[in-house]
Amino acid sequence: MAVSAADEEIWFYDEALELSDEEFTDFMYIKDDTTHQWQRCPISVLDSLCGTIVKLLLFSALKRFLVFLHAREIVSKFTLHLTFVASGLFVIGTQNNLSSICIYIALTVVFPYYNFLFNKQTKFVMLAYSIGMLLYFSTAKEFMSMRGILMIVLMKITSLSFDFANEFYGNITLLHLLSYIFDSSTVLFGPWITYRQYQDSLYLKEFKAEIINFFRGLSYIALSLFAVIYSSCIADSFIELPFVGAYFVAQSFRFSHYFVSWFSAGTSLLSGIDSGIVADWIHIELPRSLVDVVVSWNIPMHRFLHQYIFGETRKYGSAAAIFVTYVVSSLFHGINFQLSAVLLSLGLYTYAETKIRSKLSRRIDSCICARICRKECHHTCKEDALSTLTINMLFRALALTHLVYLGMAFDDSTAETGYSWRHTLSVWADSYYFSHVIGLFMLLLSSAF
């Protein structure tokens, strides 16, 4: 039955009459305070990010302006690259411990520049050396604050080392290398870009393409701001609710990731680098399988891991390549039990799910593989068949369950210094490790099926 506004007002008035003066004052204060909290939260969130947002937007615009001047031969190539290095250092220095990051970069870039980087036989040596230097800097609070920067640097160095070994590039000068490493639009939040993408950003595109990229970049940034407001103000408001609280804890973490991903996509696009949307939220929030989540979580990083780690180790077998890929990915995040446990758990789940769905797909001749079938696939039961829809829906529900379970421990209780193994295991123990039990059961089933 519909309730009119007048009826609501009468109900509120009658209920208020039953309260004492003191109770009525408290009731109105709580109501008013809740309203103000919803109004203040987005403003306080955006205010805390304002300095970083403005700074990165200005440096992205500066980069494009300098590229324009260079195209008109007003600015030399040396000045162009030197300014990019200085811009990147300024961005790092105003956000993190500049000295520690510079020492790391000196050890992983400058020192091995002549001895390792251009040596065709040492691409894996360079990877191991860079990871070793990263782990050396993994001291809790300080490392957590600069982990993203170090990881982007490590990925750039590793990809460049492999590309040199595979003769994709000729020799480059140290200044050009440093300008790639310190690119101000990607040095803070990413995304990872290849040296080829960076080189392409140093040239002007057609006027129409520049305008389209400008508005695409702004749309990504607008989406990122919505994501951070939803994560901090909306999802966080529901984490205390029974049953669904765990879902919103995990979703709050995911939307904070979307903020970083979409904002980095926007700033890099404004600077001339088209890295795509970085994180495909539809395939994460409503995944067909956990493979969709892994691929869509950070598309540039997935491309990096697939090309330089999985692709290089696939000759030892798919299972070994998957394991090595997830181990390297966890090492990129530093020695952090929670992140490593989540990544390795995902490796187990995706391997088991892919294997069992492939076998089941062949057994019942249906489009139920972990990745969506091509239109010209040979299966009898296509994507729109009732049996296919039912099975895929069950796997979607299972993927969402795994996501909630793995994301429950990311509750910001110890985010500043990193999540300890005790915290992670205690959160999962409260759920009786049901996700890992399901994952192990699926792995055993896939082997016996």
N, C-alpha and C positions, 0 to 999 in steps of 0.2 A: 504494500500500500504506500503510495507517495505521500510524503510529508511536506507541507508548505512551509515557507519561510516564517509565516506568522505563527504556525503551530510550534515550530522550533523555538521561536522567541518566547512563547508562553511557557513551554516546557522548561527552558533555561531559567525563566523568572521564577517559576514555582519551585524548582530545585534549589535556587539560590536563597529563597525565603526560609528554607529548612536549615540553612547553615547559620551558625553564629557569626557575629561580626568578625571575629578573629579568623574563623575558618573561611569566610567569604573573601577576606583580604588575601589569605594564603592561596585560595583557589584562583583568584584573578591574577595574582602575581605569577603563579606557575604557568597559567594560560598565556599571559603577556610575555613571560620570559622565553617560553618555547617558540612563540612567534618571532621574537627578536633574534633568537638563536638561529632559526632558519634563514633569517635575513642577513645576519652578520657572517655566517659561515662562508658563503661564496666570496664575500668581500674580503674577509681575512685570508682566505686561501689565495686569491688572486693578488692580494697585496704582498703576501710573502714571496710570491713568484715574480712580481713585477720587475724587479731589478735584473734578474736573469733573463727574462723574456725580452725586455727592451734591449739589453746588451747584445744578445744573440741576433736579434732582428737588425740592429744597427750594423753589426759586423758582416751579416749576410748581404745587406744593401751595399756596404763599403766594398766588399769583394766584387759584386757585380759592376759597381761604378768604376773600379780600377781596371776590370777587364775591358770595359767600354773605352777607357782612356788608353789602354794598351793597344786595342784594336785601331785607335786613331793615331797610334805611334806617339802619344804624348808622354806615356810612362814606359820605361824600359822593362824588359823581362826580369832583369836583376832586381830592380826596385819592386816589381810586382811580387816576386817570391819572397823577398826580404820583408815586405809589409805583411804578407800572409803569416810568416813565421812569428813576427812581432805581435800580430793580432791574436794568434793562437796562444802564445805565452801570456798575453794579457788576460784572456778569458780564463785560462787555467789558474793564473795567479790570484784572480779575484774570487775564485770559487774554492780552491783547494791549496794544499801545501805545494807551492811551486818548486821548492828546492828538491823535495823527495821525487817528484815526477820528473824533473830535469835530470836527476842522477840516474833514474831508471832508464830514461830515453838515451842518455849518454852511454850507458852500459849496453843497451840493446840495439842502438842505431849507430852512434858515432864510432864507438870502439870496434865493433865487428864490420864496419863499413867496407874496408878494403880486404879484410881477411876472410870474411864469411859470405857476405851478401851476394857477391857476384860469382861465388864458387858453385859450380853445378853439382858437386858431390855432397854438399852440406845443407841441403834444404831441411832434412829432419834434425840435423844438429842445431840449426838455427831455431827451429821450433822448440826443441828441448831446452836450449839455452835461454830463450826468451821466457818460457814458462818457469824455469828455475829462478830467473831474476824476479818474475812476478810473485812467486811464492815467498821469496826472500823479504818482500815488502808487505807481507800479509800480517800486519800487526793490528788486529781487532779494529778499534774505532777509527784510526787514521786510514787504514786500508779500505774500510767500508765507504769512507767519504770520497775516495779517489779510484775505487775499483773499476767504475765504468770507463774512466779515461785510460787507465792502464790496459784494460781489455781491448779497447778500440786500437790503441797503439800496437799491442801484441798481434792483433788480427791483421793490421796493415803490414807490419814487418813480415809476418809469416807468409801472407799471400804474395808479397813482393819477392820474397826469397824463392818460393816455389815457381813463380812466373819467370824469374831470371833463370832458374835451373831448366825450365822448359823452353827457354829462349823466346819468350813472348815480347821481351823488351831488350833494347840495347842498354849500355851503361848510362846511368843518369848521375848528375852531379849531386853532391851532398846537400847543397842549398835546395835543389828541387825535391830531393827526398824529404828534407825537413819541412818544406812547405806542404807537402802531401800529408805528413804525419801531424802537423800542427794546424791543418785546415780549420779555421775558426767555426765553420758551420757544422762540423762533424766531430771535433775534438772532445766536446763535453758529453753529449748524449748519443753520439753516433749519428746515423747508422754507419756500419762498415761499408766502405766503397773501395773499388779497385783503383789502381793507379791510372788505368785507362779512363775511368769515369771522371777522375780528378782532372786529367789532362783535357778532356772534352769540355769541362766547365770553364776552362781558361779562354774559350772562344765564344764570340757572340753568335746567337742563333738568329733566325729570321724574326722580324718584329712581332709577327702574329704568335709565333711559338713562345717568345719572351713574355708577352702579355698573358697568354694562357697559363704558362708556368707560374707567373706572379699570382694570379687568382687561385690557381690550384694550391699553391703554397699557403695562401691566407686561409683557404677552406680547411686544410689540414690543421693549421694552428687553432682555428675556431673549434674544430672537433676535439682537439687535445684539451682545450680549456673546459669544454663540457665534460670530458672524461675525468679530469682531476676534481671538478666540482662534484660529480656523481660519486666518485670514490671517497672523497673526504666528508661530504655533507649528507648524501642520501643513503648510500650503501651502509656507511658506518652507523646510521641511525637505527638499523634493524639487526645489528649483530647480537643484541641481547635477547632477541626473540627465540622462544623454544622451537626446535625442529629446523626452522629455516635460518637460524642465526649463523650456522657454519657455512651455509651457502653464501651469505652476504659477506662473511669474512674473506672467503676465497675470491668473491667477485670484486670486492673493494681492492684487493691486491691486483687483480687482473686489470681493472680500469686505471689504476695508477701506472701500470705498464703501458696501457694504451696512450696515456698522456705523454710519456717519454717518447714512445714510438712515433706518434703522429706529429708531435712538436718537432722532433728531429727530422721527420720527412718534410715538414713545412719549411724549416730553416735551410735545409740542404737544397730544396727546390728553389727557394728564393736566391740562393747563391749560385744556381746554375747546374746543380746535380740532381738528376731525376732518379731517386732510389725507390720510387713506388710508395705505397702506403705503409710499408714496413711491417705493420701488424694487422692481419685480417680478422677483425673482431667477430664477424658472423661465423666463421669457421671455428672460432674458439668458444664462443658462447653456445653455439648449437652445432657441435662437431658431429660429423659422420662417424669419425673414429678418433682415437688418440693420435693417429698419424697426422690427421688434419691439424690438430692442436700443435704438434711439434713443428710442422712445416709453417703454419701461419703465425706462430708466436713471435718470431723475429725472422722475417723472410730473408733479409740480407745475410744474417748470421747462418741461417739454414743453408743458404747457397754457398757460403764460405766453407762450412763443415762438410757439405756434400762434395764439393769440388776438391778441396785440399786435404781432407782427412779421410772421409769415406771412400772417395774415388781412388786415393793413393793406396789404400789398404784393402780394397775389395778383392784383390788377387789372392788374399789369404782366406777368403770365404765371407759370406754375408754376415754370419753371426759374429765373427771376429771383428769385421769392419764396423758393425753397429756398436759393439762393445767399446772398441777403441774410440769411436766418434763421441760417445757419451762420456767416456773418461776424459778425453781432451776438453770437451765442453765444460765439464765440472771443474777441471784444473784451470780453465780460463777464468772461472769465477773465484779462484783462490781456494785455499783449504778451508772450506765452510761445510760442515757436516750436513746441514739442512739442504742447501742447494745441491750438493753432491748426491745426497740420498734421494731427493726429488728427481734429479736428472737420470740417475741410474735406475730408479723405479720406473720412470717413463720408458727407458730403454727396454726394461723387462716387459712392461705392459704392451708396448707397441710391437715388439718382436713376437710375443705370444699371440696378440690379436691378429696381426698380419698373417701369421702362419695358419691359425685356425680358420680364419675367414677365407683364405685362399683355398684351403682343402675343402671347406664346406661349400664354397662356390662351385668347385669342380664336381663335388658329390651330387648336389641338387640342381646343377646347371642354372645358377641364378646370379644376378648382379649384386652380390653382397660382399665384394672385396673391400679391404680397408680404404682404398682410393676409388673414387667413382669411375665407372666403366666409360670407355669411349662410346660414341653413338653407334659405331659400326661393330660393336662387340658380338661375339658368336653365341652368347648365352640365350637359352630359350626363354627364361623368366627375366624380363627387362626391369628397369627401375620402377615402373609404374604398376607392376604386378603386385597383387595383395600380399602374397607370401614374402616377396622381396621387401616391400614397405614395412611389414611387420618385423622381420628379422633385423633390418637396418634400424628401425626405431628402438628395438631392444639394445642394440649395440650403442646407439646414441645415448640412451639412458645410462648405460654402463660407463660410457666415457665421461658423462657429466658427474656421475658418482665418484669416479676416480679423481676428477678435477677438484671437487669439493673436499675430498679427503686429503689430497696433497696440498691444497691451499689453506687448510685450516690452521696450520702452524705459523703462517705469515700474518700474525696478529699485531705487529708493531711493538710487542712487549719488550723485545731486545733488539729491535731493528738497527739501532744506532751502532751497536758493537758486533752485530751479527748474531744469528740464532745458534744457541748451543745445542749439542746432541741431546742433553737432558730435556730441554724444552721440546724439541721435535718429537722425541720418543714418548714423552709424557702425553702430548696432544694426541698422537696416533694410538697410544695405549688406551686412552679413554674411549676410542672407537674399536678396540680389540683388534687392531691391525687388519680390519676386514678387507680393505682394498688390496693389501699385499697377499692376503689369503686367496682372494679371487684371482689375482695376477698369477700366483704360483699354480693354482688349480688349472687355469687356462693354459699355462705353459706345459704342464703335465698332460693335459687333454690334447693339446696340439701335437705332442710327440706320439701319443698313443692312437690318435684319431686316424 
